[in-house]
Amino acid sequence: MAVRPDNQRTCQSSSNLDISVIQKNQNNLNSFTGPSSKSCSVCRNLLINIQQFFDMLDTADKSSASDWLTVNDIAKELKISKTIVYRIIRKGELEAVNIVETNGKIAQRSHYRIKRSSLNQYLGSKKVKPLPEEPVRISLQRQFPKVKNYLGL
């Protein structure tokens, strides 16, 4: 252990802690035995914080991979306004589920849920197809009818 000027102890081997080793062992950080994981509380706390970080990343990945999307999610993903998403839903182009009973009336905002598969199907139907190649046009010199020149030009 080395002593910093502010009298706090630090682990000499903490600089030897390789991030690639931590990433490979992210699922098993509790059993990680790095050079100082047993002797240094700073290193132990670092490993605990890294484990919490990877747990948060896993949670974020699971929540972003949800099968159900809101209008706001779709608007953000497609970078369009929510109004356009509502218009697409009301036209019936995008299949949505109304999660609130409206007694036959148009649902208020934020009450629609859309399956990701429905969104993918809608986007597939809107895919731009390339124009067919135009045939090569042979330009014939245009022949104008002979007109009698009354002006003498």
N, C-alpha and C positions, 0 to 999 in steps of 0.2 A: 504494500500500500504506500502511496505517496501522499504527502500532506500539501494541500494547496495553501496559498498565502492566507486565505480566510479560515485556516485551521480545519477544513473539511477533508475527510479522507476520500481518496478516489482509487479506483482499481487500475493498476498498471496494465493489466491485460485487457481492459475494456476496448482498447483500440484494436486488439486482435480479433474482436468479435466480427465475423464475416457475415454480411447481410445475406449472401447467397445461401449460407448454411441455415440461417433462420428461415428463409423462404422455403427451402426444401423441407424443413421440419415444422412448417407452420401448423400442421395438424397435431403435432406432438411436442409443443413447446414446453409443457410441464416436465417432460423427461429430458429436456435438452441439458447436456452437461458441457457447457462451454468452458473455457479456461478459468473463468472466475465465477461461474454461476452458483457455486456452493459457498464461496467465501465473501463475496461482495454484495452488500444489500442494494447498491446502485444497479448492479447487473441483474439481480433478481427482479427489482422493480422494472427495469427496462424490459426484461422478458415478459413480465406480466402485462405491461402496457402494449407490447407488440402482439401478444395473444389477444388482448381486447380489441386491438386495431383490426386484426384478421377476422375476428368474430363479427365486427361491425361491417367489414367488407362482404362477408358471406351473407349477412342479413340484408344488405343493400342489393346484392345480386339476386337474392330470392324475391325481394319485393318488386324489383324492376322487371322480373320475368313473369309477373302475374298474368294470368290468362284474361282477366277482365280489365278494361280500360275505361276511364272517365272521358268526358268530352274535353276536359282540360288536358288530359294526357295526350289525346290524339292531336289537339291543337298545337301543343308544344312539339310533339314528334314530327308533325308535318309542317310546322312553322306557318300555320295559318290561324285566322281568328276563330274563336269559339262560335261566332255567329255563322260562319261558313259550315262548320261541323254540324250545327243544329239544322241548317238548311238541307244539308246532304241527308241527314237522318229523316227529316220530315218528308223529303221527296221519295224516300224509300230506297235510295241508292245504297245506304249503309244500314245494315241490320243492327238494331239496338233493342235493349230491354229496358222498359220503364219500371223502376223499382218502387215507385210510389203510386198508390191508387189515385186516379184522377177523374174517375167517373165519366170517361169518354172525352174529357177535355184534353187540350194540349198540355203536356207535362211542363212543370216549371223547370227552370234551369238546374243543372247538376243532378238530375234524377235519372239520367240514362247511363247504362253500362253497355259496353261494346266488347264482344269477344275479339281477341287478337286475330283469330282466323277470319272473322268477318272483315276486319280492316284489311288484312292481306288480300282477301278475295276482291274487295272494292278497289284496292290499289292495282291489282292485276288487271282488272277490267278497264282501268284508266291508263294503262301503259300505252305510250305513244308508239305507233307502228311506223316504220320508215316508209316513205313514199315509194311506190314502184318506180323503177327506172323508166324514164320517158323514152319512147322510141326516137331514134335520130331522125330529125326532120330534114328532108332535103328541100332547101329553099329554091323553088323555081323562080326565075326572074318573072316578075309580074308583067303581064302583057296588058297594056291598056288599049282600048279600042281606038282606032284611028278616027280623029275628029277633024273636021274641015276647019282650017285656020282662016277665019273671017277677018281677023285683025291684021293679018299679014306679018305676024311675028315669026 
